[in-house]
Amino acid sequence: MIRRLTFAALCALALALPGAARAQQNGIYNVTGTNPDGSTYEGIIMLQQVGIISWRVTWSLQGERIEGIGMASTNIFSVTYQL
């Protein structure tokens, strides 16, 4: 569970980089990365806009599905997950 929380926090941080909110588009994207413990992951993320500034975010990673809600404002895109 700690690994999942760490992963979710890192993903939210990565999506909060400048310009991210304006760059988000509906679609399915391939994702790859490295966890804090050095292990790697790969999967897909699906972004679906559900409101003017709100998004449904679904990660499919190594057989696990993680769903969250994202909010965009100016240069910030923040996602929260319930694990």
N, C-alpha and C positions, 0 to 999 in steps of 0.2 A: 504494500500500500504506500509506503514512503517513496518507493521508486516511482509509482504513478503520480503522486503529488509533486515530486521533484520534476518529473517529465512535464506535467501540466504547467507548472510555474515557468519552466524554461521555454515552453512553446508560447505561452502568453507574452513573455519578455521578448522573444524573437519577433512576434507579430506586432509589438509596440514600437518598432523602429520608425524613425521619421518617414513620412510618405506612405506608410503601409495602409492607412485607412482609405486613402484616395485610390490606392492601387488594387484593392480587393474587387474581384469579379466572381460572379456565380461560376461554379465549375468544380471539377475534380482535378487534384494536383498530386503528383508523386512527391513524397517526402523521404529524406534520409537524414541521419544525424548520429551523433555520439552522445550517450548518456554520461553523467558525471563520473560513473565508475569505469568508463572506458569502453563499455559494450556499445555495439552499434544497433540501430534500428532502421527499418524501412517500412513504408506503407503508403497509404493515400489519405488525403484530407479532402472533404467535400465542403464547400462554402455555398450557402444558400441564403440570399437576402430575404428577410421576412418582414422588414419594415424599413422606414426611411434610413435609420441608422443601426438597425439590428440585424444579426446574422445567426443562422443555425450553423454550427461547426461540428462536423463528424469526422473523427480520426478512426482509421482502421489500421491497426499496427499489430503485426505478429499474432493474428487471430483474435485480437481484442478490439472491441468497438467502444469508443469513448465519445460521448456527446456533450456539447456545450453550447452556450449562447454567447455571442460576441456583440460588442457595441463599438461603433466607430464615431470619432469626434476629431475633427481637424486632422492632426498627424498621429493620432493614437487609435490603435485597434486592440481592444482588451477582450479576453475570453475567460469565462469561468466555467468550471466543470464540477459535477457532483460525482465523486468516485465511490 
